[in-house]
Amino acid sequence: MMSLTTIRPSSRARALATGIVLVGVVATAQPIVLALLVAACIGILIVQGKISFYIRFLFRLWLPLAAGLFLVWGLIVRGSPQAGYGSGIAHGLEFAGMVALRLAALAALFQAAVLSLEGLRLAAFLRELGLSPNATASVPDIRRHRLGRCPSVARTLTGYCPADARTSCRMLRG
């Protein structure tokens, strides 16, 4: 029996599914749909073992941004762009809630679809989507350079390694 952690969709299928959901997130006006998407993406992130990144995003970026949206649209503007200025605190809070929920859904979708890939899998995903070998070869190396290690792992994927150009290590650390 295959577990969920071993399912690896092709790059095109992953990109197509992400694109379809992205259009749905932007087009929907139903908060329950966005909440279900966030819940599904959280489930995917839990299975992948990447939930800590999303929790960190929620507390460091999303929560302060959502508080600012509620403050501005609910208490200062007191309305939404659709209903007009001064149309009521309820309209402003509803608009701020939808924007905040959309941002949380988009972040969860992006993290579940793309950021769950690491190293050579991320480079292979980007390469299958049509990026040049030079661009995709630098993806795993840049992550390792930031961690203080300088292996040439990208060479195994594309035959090209940015670390071969003796200045890249100094430039990335610099």
N, C-alpha and C positions, 0 to 999 in steps of 0.2 A: 504494500500500500504506500502511496506517495504522500508525503506530508506537505503542508502548505509552504514550508520554508525551502523546499526543493523545486517549486514551480518557478520557472524562469521564462516569461513570455518573450517573444522576439522584440527587437527594438521598434520595429514598425507597429506592431500590435500595441505595445506600451505607449508609443507616441500618439497613435490614433485614439486609444481609449482616453488618454489624458486630454487630448484636444476636444473630444466630444464632451467630456465632463466639464472642461473649462468653459465651453460655450454655454452649457447648461447652468453653470454657476453664475455667469454674467447675465444670462437672460432671465433667470427665475426671479419671481417676486415673492415666493413662498418661504418663510423662515423654517418651516418644518423640513422642507427638502434640503436646505442647506445644513440643518442640524443633523439630518440622517447621513449626509455626505461626510460631515466632520466625524461622526461616530464610526462610519465605515472605514475612513482613512486612519482613524485612531486604532481600530482593530487591526488593520494591515500593519501599521507601525509597531504594534505590540508583538505581532507574529514575527516581524523582521527584527525585533529587538532594538528599534530606533526611536522608541517613544520618548526617551529622555531629551532628544534634540527638540522635539515638538513642544514638550513641557517647558523647556528653557526658552523657546521662542515665545510661547504664550505669556510667560511671566516677565520677560525682559523687553519685549517689543509690543506684542498685541494688547496686553492689559493696559499699559499707559496710553497707547493710541486709542483704544476703545473708551477709556475714561475721558480723554480729551474730546473725542467725538460726541459723547453724551453731554459733556459740559457745553461745548459750542452749540450744537444743534438743538439740544433740549432746553438749556437755560439762557443762553445768550441770544441766539437767533429765534428760538421759540417757534420753530416751524421747519418744514422740509422744502427742498427746491420745487417739488411738485405742487405743494399746497400754498406756498408763498410765505414771506416773512411775517411773523406774528400770528400765524394760523393756529398756534397752540403748542403747548409743551409736549402733548401726546404725539403729535405729528413729528416733531423734532426728535423725540426719543425713539420713535419707530424707525425713522430714517437712519439715525445713528446706529441702531441695533442691526439693521440690515447691512449697512456698510461694514460694521465690525464682524458680523457673521460671515459675510463674503470674504473678507480678508483672512479669517481663520480657516475657512474652507479652502481657499486658494493655497494657503501655506501648507495645510495638511495634504492636499492633493499633490503639490510639488514635492514635498518631502517623501511621500509614499511612492511616487512614481520615479523620481530622478535621484534625489539625494540618498536613497537607500542603496544605490549602486556605488561601489567603491573601487578605487584603483583601476585595474585593467578592465573590469566590467563596465565602469563608467566610460573609459576611453573607447571600448568596443561599441558601446551604445551610441556615443557621439559619432564614431566613424561610420556606423551603419546608417546614420541619419544624413550622412553626406559631408561631414566636416573633413577638412584636409588632414593628411597624416601628421603634418607639423603641428597643427592645433591639438589634435587628440593625443599626440605623444607627450605633450607637456603636461597634461592633466594629472597623471599619477605622480610624475616627478615633482610638480609644484607642491602637491600635498605633502610629499615626503621631505622636500626641502624645508618647508615650514616647520616640520617636526624635527629638523636638525639632522636628518639622514639624507645621503645623496646616492642612492642606487640608480642604476640605469634600467629600471624595469620596463620602461616604454619601448626599449629596443626589441623586446620579445614580441611586442604587438605589431609594430610598424617597421622595424628596421632602422628607425631614426631615434636619436636620443638627444635632447637639448643639453644634457650634461656634458656631451662631447665638446661643446664649444666652451672651453675652459672658463669663460667669464660668467656663464649662467649661474653657477653656484654663488658667486660673489654678488651678482645682481639680485638674486632672489632673497638672499639673506640681508642685503644692504640696507 
